[in-house]
Amino acid sequence: MEQKKRALVSVYDKTNIVEFCKYLTEYGYEIVSTGGTAKVLSEGGVDVIPVSALTGTEECLGGIIKTLHPKVYAGLLADKEKQAHMQTLAEMDVTPIDMLVVNLTPFKEAIMRKNCSVEEAIDNIDVGGPSMLRAAAKNYTNVTVIVDPKDYQRVLCELAIGRISTEFKKYLQYKVFAHTAVYDSVISNYLANQLGVKFPEIATFAYRKTQEMRYGENPHQRSAFYIDEFVRPGSLPGAKQLWGKELSYNNISDTEDALCLIKEFEEPTVVISKHANPVGVGSATTVFEAFIKAYEADPDSTYGGVVAANVIIDARTAEAISKIYVEIIIAVGFTPEAMSILTRKENIRILELPDIRVKREADSLDTRKVYGGLLVQEYDDVLFNEEDLKIVTKRAPTVSEMKALLFNWKVVKHTKSDAIVIGVADQTKGIGMGQTNRFWAVEQALSHAGELANGAVMASDAFLASVQCVEAAHKAGIRAIIQPCGYIDDKSVIEACDKYDIAMVSVGMRHFKR
C-alpha cells in the first residue's frame, strides 16, 4: 500500500481552506495542522492530525511556539533522493512533509489599524510561518509550498493530472520568497519609522504589481505599474477608474504630475497637464470658470492632455471638456449628468479621487532609479517659508500682484527646470519649461503669453541670473517677479527691476524639477 502523503496546513487567511483540504484528502494527503486552523478544519469535516502529535510537545508561550521543532523542519528539509537524509528521518521517526500550506499573520493590516501600538504591531510579527515557508521553498523539489490561496485551484488541477510539475513548484518557490521579502520589508520600514530613521543603511521597498501595460514610454518598451503596499490617501493608486481603457505608462506619469500640482490649491482649480508639465492652470469660484481659464491659457497644447480638478465636475464643465480631446480627467467626483456627457467619448479615461486635496504624508519619499542605484529624497512639499519672503526692490507689489505672484509660484514649482511661468492671480498665461538656459525659458514663456504678458507677473523656479531676463520682462509689460534670489549677481538684477519699476519678491527657496 502506497504511503500517504502529508500536508502541513497553518493559515491566518482561511479562505477556501476547508474545501482545499477536503480535496487534498481525496488525493491521498493526510492533514497536519495547528491551533485555529486545525479547529476550522475539524469543524469543516476534515480529519486533522495535530502538530503536537508530530513533535511530541504541546504549543507554548501562548501559542507562539507550535512548529519550531526539529521533527517539523526535518520533514520539510529532507531530500528524498539522499539516502542519508531518509535514514535520519527513520531514526527520528519523522514522516516527510510533501506539502506546506502557510500564510502569515497580517502585520501590515495590524499597523494600519487606528491607534495600533508598537507592542501590538510586534505581537503581529509571524515567527514560525516565515521559517517554515523558507525551509519548504528551499526544498521545493520535495515540498510543494503554497502561500497564496489563489493558487489552491491550480494545485488541485495539477494533482488531477497525476503530479505537480517541477516548473509549477519553481513558481510557488518564487512566490514564497517574494512574499517573505515583502513581509520583512514592511516590518523593517515600520521599525525604521518608529526610530525616526529617514534614510536607513539598507533601504527596502515593497510594491505590488497591479497592471502590465501594452508598452512603456514608447511602443518598443515593456512596462508594468506597481503600487505601494500601503495605498496613501490622495494618491493616484487610490483613484477609482469610472470609464475608459486601462491607463498607459504615459497616462499614469502625466496624471501624477497634474495631481501633484492640483494639491497646491484650496480654491476651485483646474490643471491641464501634458508630458509632465502644466499646460494651463485656472482658479475661480466655479469649476466651469476654472476649466475655461486653464484651457484658454494654451488651447493648442491641451490636445491629448490630462485635466485635474479639485472639485466635482458638473454637466456644464463636462460639456466644455467633451468639445476637446483629452486623455484623462481626474477629479473629486462627477455628477450623473457629467458622466452621461463624458462617457459618450469612448477613448477618455475618467478617474474619481474624492480625497484629491489630501497632502502627501510626511514619511513618504521621492525615489528615482538610476542604472545600478537609487536616488532617494524627501518630496518637495514646501512652497516657501514665510520668514524668507522678502521684497527686494524699491517698489512693493500691489495686493493683486502679490496674489498673482503666489499663484504662479505654485505652478512654476511643478514645471520642469529651467522654468518660467507668466500669469495673473487666477490664470497662467505662458509657460516656459525644460530649458538649459534661463533666458530661453523666459523667451518661451513670453512667446506663449504674447500680448497677455502685459500687466502680468513672472515666476522663476530658480535664480533669475541675468539682467537680460528682466529687460525682456519689461518689454513684455511684466509688473512683478518672484524668484529665490541668492545669485552672485542679484544686485544687478534687482537694480534692473528698480530701473523698470518692476516689483521683485524673493522667497529664498529654489524648486528645481528634473
VOGU-3710 file (C-alpha; in Angstrom, 3 decimals, decimal comma):
1> meqkkralvs> 0,000/0,000/0,000  1,360/3,385/-1,023  2,343/5,579/1,892  0,072/8,560/2,419  1,438/11,957/1,510  1,467/14,578/4,227  0,413/18,240/4,116  1,107/20,670/6,954  -1,511/23,429/6,988  -1,331/26,569/9,151
11> vydktnivef> -3,010/29,661/7,747  -4,176/33,032/9,015  -6,295/33,654/5,909  -8,666/30,697/5,935  -10,340/31,492/2,606  -11,342/28,172/0,915  -9,004/26,225/3,190  -11,637/23,629/4,233  -12,609/22,878/0,641  -8,957/22,708/-0,426
21> ckylteygye> -8,014/20,277/2,330  -11,028/18,070/1,588  -9,763/17,709/-1,968  -6,235/17,019/-0,705  -7,528/14,089/1,352  -9,150/12,696/-1,784  -5,724/12,811/-3,461  -4,195/10,805/-0,623  -2,900/13,501/1,697  -3,193/13,381/5,455
31> ivstggtakv> -3,548/16,809/7,028  -1,396/18,037/9,890  -2,452/21,352/11,367  -2,109/23,812/14,226  -4,290/25,862/16,567  -7,076/27,845/14,940  -6,547/26,256/11,533  -6,969/22,755/12,983  -10,172/23,853/14,701  -11,650/25,279/11,479
41> lseggvdvip> -10,702/22,166/9,501  -12,126/19,775/12,114  -15,379/21,733/12,287  -15,489/21,580/8,475  -15,283/17,782/8,496  -11,582/17,333/7,705  -9,621/14,723/9,660  -6,676/16,543/11,231  -3,510/15,340/12,936  -2,437/17,948/15,500
51> vsaltgteec> 1,160/19,126/15,012  1,828/18,161/18,630  1,415/14,504/17,557  4,467/15,023/15,291  6,595/16,939/17,744  5,564/15,212/20,956  5,256/18,612/22,637  2,328/20,938/23,151  2,398/24,508/21,867  3,656/27,021/24,424
61> lggiiktlhp> 4,175/30,712/25,182  0,554/31,413/24,391  0,747/29,667/21,034  3,883/31,459/19,803  5,763/28,163/19,583  3,901/25,455/17,712  6,016/24,357/14,773  9,557/25,396/15,757  10,753/21,832/16,254  13,382/19,568/14,629
71> kvyaglladk> 10,759/17,000/13,622  8,865/19,631/11,626  11,941/21,045/9,921  13,460/17,646/9,253  10,238/16,717/7,484  10,348/19,952/5,443  14,044/19,931/4,554  14,756/16,264/3,895  15,835/15,446/0,343  14,148/12,174/-0,604
81> ekqahmqtla> 16,897/11,490/-3,159  19,547/11,396/-0,429  19,758/8,115/1,405  21,437/9,742/4,418  18,521/12,152/4,816  15,967/9,374/4,692  17,993/7,304/7,135  17,991/10,253/9,559  14,218/10,621/9,235  13,791/6,925/10,017
91> emdvtpidml> 15,977/7,229/13,098  13,989/10,296/14,251  10,664/8,629/13,413  9,765/11,536/11,127  7,492/11,345/8,086  8,463/13,664/5,199  6,177/16,631/4,629  5,125/16,753/0,970  3,117/19,968/1,038  3,178/23,110/3,170
101> vvnltpfkea> 0,202/25,489/3,133  1,001/28,619/5,154  0,069/32,282/5,070  1,191/34,786/7,640  -0,179/36,854/10,479  -1,028/40,140/8,696  1,486/42,620/10,086  0,574/45,270/7,505  -3,110/45,172/8,385  -2,250/45,404/12,079
111> imrkncsvee> -0,217/48,598/11,766  -2,886/50,158/9,555  -5,391/49,909/12,383  -6,063/53,196/14,125  -4,004/53,703/17,301  -2,046/50,464/16,843  0,709/50,484/19,471  4,258/49,322/18,844  3,624/46,412/21,208  0,547/45,355/19,209
121> aidnidvggp> 2,489/45,647/15,974  5,345/43,479/17,229  2,852/40,957/18,552  1,686/40,533/14,939  5,123/39,566/13,638  4,860/35,963/12,481  7,815/33,794/13,528  7,045/30,160/12,694  5,299/30,862/9,395  8,185/32,569/7,547
131> smlraaakny> 10,636/29,993/8,900  8,591/27,057/7,584  7,966/28,801/4,260  11,659/29,419/3,682  12,559/25,855/4,620  9,941/24,343/2,315  10,764/26,705/-0,546  14,444/25,830/-0,269  13,438/22,173/-0,679  10,920/22,903/-3,451
141> tnvtvivdpk> 11,675/19,715/-5,412  10,386/17,658/-2,480  7,824/20,024/-0,943  5,020/21,862/-2,689  4,750/25,147/-0,792  1,645/27,342/-1,067  1,477/30,845/0,372  -1,376/32,305/-1,682  -4,971/30,952/-1,547  -5,305/31,939/-5,206
151> dyqrvlcela> -3,011/29,019/-6,062  -5,204/26,325/-4,484  -7,142/25,720/-7,689  -4,007/25,395/-9,824  -2,533/22,888/-7,333  -5,685/20,770/-7,494  -5,635/20,880/-11,287  -2,039/19,638/-11,278  -2,939/16,840/-8,855  -5,858/15,874/-11,099
161> igristefkk> -3,474/15,068/-13,954  -1,240/12,997/-11,716  1,541/15,163/-10,301  2,609/18,705/-9,510  5,124/19,762/-12,136  8,610/20,960/-11,285  8,003/24,197/-13,185  4,942/24,978/-11,092  6,869/24,135/-7,919  9,548/26,623/-9,007
171> ylqykvfaht> 6,864/29,260/-9,452  5,476/28,543/-5,970  9,018/28,745/-4,568  9,461/32,180/-6,152  6,156/33,370/-4,687  7,237/32,338/-1,200  10,487/34,292/-1,238  8,758/37,315/-2,800  6,092/37,118/-0,092  8,518/36,829/2,820
181> avydsvisny> 10,694/39,603/1,359  7,711/41,962/1,298  6,695/40,868/4,783  10,148/41,615/6,196  10,361/44,878/4,244  7,125/46,179/5,776  8,374/45,273/9,258  11,804/46,866/8,801  10,335/50,062/7,349  7,826/50,275/10,198
191> lanqlgvkfp> 10,586/49,899/12,778  12,777/52,454/10,980  9,864/54,881/11,029  9,390/54,287/14,754  13,047/55,159/15,302  12,823/58,232/13,075  15,347/56,802/10,604  14,671/58,696/7,364  17,393/57,105/5,240  18,283/53,622/6,577
201> eiatfayrkt> 21,608/51,972/5,800  19,728/49,291/3,867  16,675/50,546/2,000  13,884/48,102/1,204  10,781/48,962/-0,776  7,786/46,724/-1,335  5,498/47,319/-4,290  2,747/45,158/-5,723  2,050/44,824/-9,451  -1,418/45,942/-10,408
211> qemrygenph> -1,105/46,138/-14,161  1,036/45,028/-17,067  0,849/47,625/-19,778  0,756/47,305/-23,530  4,023/49,271/-23,652  6,049/51,874/-21,778  7,022/55,400/-22,784  7,445/54,092/-26,318  5,857/51,113/-28,103  9,081/49,072/-28,099
221> qrsafyidef> 9,409/49,228/-24,281  7,686/46,750/-21,942  6,288/48,139/-18,695  4,158/47,484/-15,631  2,600/49,520/-12,816  3,448/48,706/-9,209  1,834/50,333/-6,196  2,948/50,808/-2,629  1,890/48,142/-0,130  0,062/50,976/1,624
231> vrpgslpgak> -2,360/52,952/-0,552  -1,751/56,531/0,536  -4,704/58,934/0,948  -4,986/61,263/-2,023  -2,634/59,174/-4,169  -3,170/58,051/-7,749  -3,355/54,328/-6,812  -6,329/55,247/-4,616  -8,296/56,651/-7,566  -11,249/54,717/-8,952
241> qlwgkelsyn> -11,472/54,446/-12,720  -15,063/55,061/-13,758  -14,664/54,875/-17,509  -12,255/54,149/-20,330  -9,403/51,848/-21,260  -6,610/50,907/-18,886  -4,177/53,676/-18,129  -0,926/53,587/-20,073  2,568/54,271/-18,753  2,441/57,856/-20,018
251> nisdtedalc> -1,115/58,318/-18,728  -0,014/57,450/-15,202  3,107/59,602/-15,377  1,221/62,649/-16,688  -1,679/62,227/-14,263  0,722/62,046/-11,309  2,237/65,399/-12,284  -1,186/67,025/-12,634  -2,195/65,548/-9,279  0,882/66,948/-7,501
261> likefeeptv> 0,149/70,440/-8,813  -3,590/70,451/-8,058  -2,815/69,706/-4,397  -1,244/73,179/-4,090  -4,649/74,869/-4,380  -7,539/75,249/-1,930  -9,865/77,293/-4,153  -11,691/75,557/-7,055  -8,909/74,940/-9,566  -8,344/73,058/-12,803
271> viskhanpvg> -4,923/71,945/-14,004  -4,313/70,824/-17,557  -1,047/68,890/-17,868  0,815/67,209/-20,676  4,184/65,472/-20,945  4,842/66,012/-17,215  4,369/69,787/-17,441  1,440/72,108/-16,773  -0,204/73,465/-19,903  -2,647/75,793/-18,172
281> vgsattvfea> -3,948/76,409/-14,663  -7,061/78,318/-13,688  -8,822/79,127/-10,417  -12,327/80,542/-9,999  -15,479/80,332/-7,898  -16,877/77,548/-10,116  -15,268/74,541/-11,781  -16,555/75,654/-15,181  -14,839/79,034/-14,939  -11,673/77,383/-13,655
291> fikayeadpd> -11,630/74,960/-16,592  -12,158/77,723/-19,157  -9,259/79,684/-17,677  -6,987/76,635/-17,719  -7,982/75,779/-21,292  -7,650/79,313/-22,640  -4,162/79,593/-21,176  -2,901/77,379/-24,038  -5,691/75,833/-26,164  -3,343/74,210/-28,686
301> styggvvaan> -1,253/72,318/-26,109  -4,348/70,985/-24,340  -4,826/68,358/-27,065  -4,195/64,906/-25,567  -3,604/66,287/-22,084  -4,768/65,469/-18,557  -7,439/67,511/-16,777  -7,293/67,551/-12,968  -9,879/69,301/-10,789  -10,014/69,607/-7,009
311> viidartaea> -13,832/69,819/-7,108  -16,717/67,849/-8,623  -17,133/68,068/-12,400  -20,640/69,233/-13,308  -22,580/68,914/-16,554  -21,627/72,351/-17,891  -17,929/71,656/-17,394  -18,260/68,166/-18,843  -19,885/69,618/-21,949  -16,953/72,018/-22,369
321> iskiyveiii> -14,384/69,272/-21,859  -16,170/66,988/-24,316  -15,564/69,503/-27,136  -11,807/68,940/-26,980  -9,633/65,837/-26,964  -8,175/64,975/-23,585  -6,810/61,608/-22,478  -7,786/61,697/-18,799  -9,941/63,566/-16,320  -9,240/63,135/-12,613
331> avgftpeams> -11,448/64,938/-10,108  -13,085/64,746/-6,693  -16,151/63,345/-8,407  -18,614/63,683/-11,287  -22,319/64,431/-11,302  -24,520/61,812/-13,029  -25,218/64,334/-15,790  -21,476/64,937/-16,263  -20,838/61,190/-16,530  -23,611/60,857/-19,102
341> iltrkeniri> -21,916/63,509/-21,230  -18,325/62,363/-20,823  -18,991/58,673/-21,445  -20,129/59,492/-24,953  -16,399/59,673/-25,692  -15,041/56,155/-25,947  -11,344/56,983/-25,562  -11,437/59,198/-22,489  -10,357/57,832/-19,084  -12,316/59,101/-16,092
351> lelpdirvkr> -10,802/58,838/-12,607  -12,517/59,679/-9,329  -10,385/60,630/-6,314  -12,566/62,054/-3,503  -9,555/62,874/-1,297  -7,622/64,581/-4,092  -6,807/67,560/-1,851  -5,058/65,444/0,796  -1,376/66,325/1,009  1,395/63,752/0,932
361> eadsldtrkv> 2,254/62,034/4,202  5,393/63,302/5,915  7,155/59,923/5,858  6,764/59,391/2,107  9,898/59,571/-0,043  10,583/60,548/-3,622  12,709/57,987/-5,464  14,383/57,975/-8,829  16,073/54,921/-10,297  19,434/55,271/-11,971
371> yggllvqeyd> 21,242/52,399/-13,627  22,791/50,486/-10,744  21,439/52,714/-7,998  18,603/54,680/-6,475  18,279/58,344/-5,582  16,050/58,987/-2,574  14,897/62,327/-1,217  12,075/63,956/0,678  9,274/65,227/-1,545  9,375/68,928/-2,367
381> dvlfneedlk> 6,296/69,671/-0,294  7,144/73,183/0,922  6,130/76,196/-1,156  8,261/78,655/0,817  8,928/79,651/4,397  7,008/82,767/5,468  10,061/84,246/7,214  12,055/84,080/3,962  9,507/86,052/1,917  11,135/89,433/1,216
391> ivtkraptvs> 10,509/92,385/-1,070  13,925/93,250/-2,510  13,018/96,151/-4,821  12,107/99,769/-4,069  8,550/99,161/-5,236  6,493/96,608/-3,349  3,977/94,541/-5,307  0,347/95,567/-5,039  -2,115/93,274/-3,295  -3,300/91,876/-6,631
401> emkallfnwk> 0,269/91,480/-7,886  1,249/89,572/-4,737  -1,727/87,276/-5,181  -0,654/86,658/-8,775  2,959/86,029/-7,751  1,948/83,364/-5,233  -0,444/81,698/-7,708  2,228/81,395/-10,374  4,881/80,370/-7,847  2,766/77,293/-7,134
411> vvkhtksdai> 2,726/76,458/-10,833  6,420/77,021/-11,547  7,277/74,694/-8,651  5,747/71,826/-10,660  7,235/72,779/-14,038  10,358/71,126/-15,425  13,509/73,228/-14,936  14,635/75,689/-16,143  11,107/77,039/-15,774  9,333/80,367/-16,079
421> vigvadqtkg> 5,589/80,936/-15,627  3,787/84,097/-16,698  0,316/84,736/-15,323  -2,187/86,665/-13,294  -3,871/85,977/-9,963  -6,058/83,114/-11,191  -4,669/82,014/-14,557  -1,409/81,142/-16,240  -0,719/82,981/-19,474  2,517/81,433/-20,705
431> igmgqtnrfw> 4,842/78,680/-19,530  8,477/78,068/-20,475  9,917/74,762/-19,311  12,751/72,287/-19,594  15,307/74,759/-20,903  19,058/74,645/-20,309  19,221/78,431/-20,287  17,088/80,646/-18,061  16,690/83,321/-20,742  15,380/80,725/-23,206
441> aveqalshag> 12,700/79,774/-20,635  11,791/83,483/-20,311  11,564/83,817/-24,095  9,419/80,695/-24,381  7,007/81,792/-21,652  6,687/85,327/-23,028  6,176/83,955/-26,542  3,328/81,726/-25,322  1,763/84,581/-23,368  2,033/87,094/-26,211
451> elangavmas> 0,134/90,319/-25,519  -1,360/88,736/-22,363  2,029/89,197/-20,661  1,329/92,930/-20,435  0,351/93,613/-16,815  1,061/90,020/-15,725  3,699/88,690/-13,327  6,598/86,263/-13,729  7,693/83,329/-11,571  11,138/81,711/-11,898
461> daflasvqcv> 11,810/78,338/-10,265  15,486/79,196/-9,627  17,782/82,233/-9,718  16,887/84,837/-12,315  20,549/85,181/-13,118  20,544/87,727/-15,918  19,618/91,367/-16,393  18,652/90,259/-19,908  15,724/88,344/-18,382  14,487/91,465/-16,602
471> eaahkagira> 14,800/93,557/-19,769  12,751/91,029/-21,737  10,124/91,007/-18,987  9,944/94,796/-19,008  9,483/94,970/-22,799  6,580/92,496/-22,485  4,902/94,539/-19,727  5,610/92,282/-16,724  4,826/94,153/-13,488  6,295/91,896/-10,807
481> iiqpcgyidd> 8,679/88,941/-10,463  9,018/86,197/-7,844  12,219/84,158/-7,594  14,511/82,573/-4,979  17,323/85,186/-5,170  20,737/84,295/-3,786  22,658/84,537/-7,061  26,063/86,209/-7,131  24,722/88,950/-9,420  21,426/89,584/-7,572
491> ksvieacdky> 22,324/93,246/-7,157  22,374/93,906/-10,911  19,075/92,043/-11,395  17,398/93,992/-8,568  18,769/97,300/-9,898  17,320/96,461/-13,318  13,911/95,827/-11,709  14,108/99,180/-9,915  15,043/100,861/-13,190  11,915/99,492/-14,892
501> diamvsvgmr> 9,618/99,846/-11,825  9,178/96,087/-11,573  8,473/94,756/-8,076  10,529/91,725/-7,084  9,819/89,257/-4,287  12,423/86,793/-3,008  11,249/83,534/-1,478  14,678/82,162/-0,606  13,748/78,672/-1,854  14,570/77,030/-5,163
511> hfkr> 12,277/74,472/-6,836  14,296/72,584/-9,427  12,325/69,771/-11,025  14,027/67,215/-13,240
//
